[in-house]
Amino acid sequence: MAAHCPLTALLCLAGALLTTGTPVNNDHGCPEGWSVFGTRCFKFFDMKATWTVAEKSCQSHGANLASIHSTEESTFIQNLIKQATGENRQSWIGAQDAIQEGLWMWSDGSVWDYSNWKTGEPNNDFGNENFAVINWGADPAAIWNDYPGTGLMTSAVPKTHVRKCP
């Protein structure tokens, strides 16, 4: 059976959880190396991880995987990924429906008020796609897909199907 090769990247966001005394790079109070959008700080981490490990890694930075609440925020996140990688790399975001199928929630507990699913998604393919990926396929609109949380995202050029690891 082929191994799943999904996401390399994770996007963390930090809202009010920023600690005082952290070096900042702007007037918005974001830690050095983080970028501000609205009232939140974001950072792209280029590492292979399952969704759960990625979320725990973000939590170790006082943050969560990114929740997205508008088209403008989605575009900002997509640009942040492209700036860091040179491509629209597939990346975990904080959306999951692991608790109840079809009831999507953000890992940071914020309200579910926006989505940008690819046509036909989320589809829970094979009954285990409970976590969301941004930049699915070649569409430049930062389209989302549901994906198994056990996958490790790679830095390969995104494809619209699961592929064999080299």
TANOR-V601450 format. One record per residue. N is the residue number from 1. RES is the residue in one small letter. NEAR is the number of other ideal C-beta (glycine too) atoms within 12 Angstrom. Layout:
n=N res=RES near=NEAR
n=N res=RES near=NEAR
This chain:
n=1 res=m near=7
n=2 res=a near=11
n=3 res=a near=15
n=4 res=h near=29
n=5 res=c near=26
n=6 res=p near=41
n=7 res=l near=44
n=8 res=t near=32
n=9 res=a near=42
n=10 res=l near=47
n=11 res=l near=56
n=12 res=c near=43
n=13 res=l near=44
n=14 res=a near=35
n=15 res=g near=29
n=16 res=a near=16
n=17 res=l near=24
n=18 res=l near=26
n=19 res=t near=15
n=20 res=t near=11
n=21 res=g near=8
n=22 res=t near=19
n=23 res=p near=14
n=24 res=v near=19
n=25 res=n near=16
n=26 res=n near=15
n=27 res=d near=7
n=28 res=h near=19
n=29 res=g near=23
n=30 res=c near=30
n=31 res=p near=27
n=32 res=e near=14
n=33 res=g near=21
n=34 res=w near=33
n=35 res=s near=29
n=36 res=v near=25
n=37 res=f near=30
n=38 res=g near=19
n=39 res=t near=17
n=40 res=r near=34
n=41 res=c near=37
n=42 res=f near=42
n=43 res=k near=37
n=44 res=f near=38
n=45 res=f near=34
n=46 res=d near=25
n=47 res=m near=25
n=48 res=k near=27
n=49 res=a near=31
n=50 res=t near=27
n=51 res=w near=41
n=52 res=t near=24
n=53 res=v near=24
n=54 res=a near=43
n=55 res=e near=34
n=56 res=k near=19
n=57 res=s near=27
n=58 res=c near=38
n=59 res=q near=21
n=60 res=s near=17
n=61 res=h near=28
n=62 res=g near=23
n=63 res=a near=36
n=64 res=n near=38
n=65 res=l near=45
n=66 res=a near=47
n=67 res=s near=40
n=68 res=i near=43
n=69 res=h near=28
n=70 res=s near=18
n=71 res=t near=17
n=72 res=e near=16
n=73 res=e near=30
n=74 res=s near=34
n=75 res=t near=21
n=76 res=f near=28
n=77 res=i near=43
n=78 res=q near=37
n=79 res=n near=25
n=80 res=l near=38
n=81 res=i near=38
n=82 res=k near=22
n=83 res=q near=18
n=84 res=a near=26
n=85 res=t near=27
n=86 res=g near=13
n=87 res=e near=22
n=88 res=n near=30
n=89 res=r near=37
n=90 res=q near=46
n=91 res=s near=52
n=92 res=w near=52
n=93 res=i near=53
n=94 res=g near=42
n=95 res=a near=43
n=96 res=q near=37
n=97 res=d near=29
n=98 res=a near=26
n=99 res=i near=12
n=100 res=q near=11
n=101 res=e near=17
n=102 res=g near=16
n=103 res=l near=15
n=104 res=w near=33
n=105 res=m near=27
n=106 res=w near=28
n=107 res=s near=37
n=108 res=d near=30
n=109 res=g near=13
n=110 res=s near=25
n=111 res=v near=13
n=112 res=w near=21
n=113 res=d near=15
n=114 res=y near=24
n=115 res=s near=28
n=116 res=n near=32
n=117 res=w near=29
n=118 res=k near=27
n=119 res=t near=15
n=120 res=g near=15
n=121 res=e near=26
n=122 res=p near=30
n=123 res=n near=21
n=124 res=n near=23
n=125 res=d near=19
n=126 res=f near=15
n=127 res=g near=10
n=128 res=n near=21
n=129 res=e near=33
n=130 res=n near=33
n=131 res=f near=43
n=132 res=a near=50
n=133 res=v near=47
n=134 res=i near=50
n=135 res=n near=43
n=136 res=w near=39
n=137 res=g near=24
n=138 res=a near=16
n=139 res=d near=21
n=140 res=p near=18
n=141 res=a near=19
n=142 res=a near=40
n=143 res=i near=31
n=144 res=w near=38
n=145 res=n near=40
n=146 res=d near=37
n=147 res=y near=45
n=148 res=p near=31
n=149 res=g near=31
n=150 res=t near=24
n=151 res=g near=36
n=152 res=l near=29
n=153 res=m near=45
n=154 res=t near=28
n=155 res=s near=23
n=156 res=a near=22
n=157 res=v near=18
n=158 res=p near=36
n=159 res=k near=19
n=160 res=t near=21
n=161 res=h near=16
n=162 res=v near=30
n=163 res=r near=19
n=164 res=k near=13
n=165 res=c near=16
n=166 res=p near=9
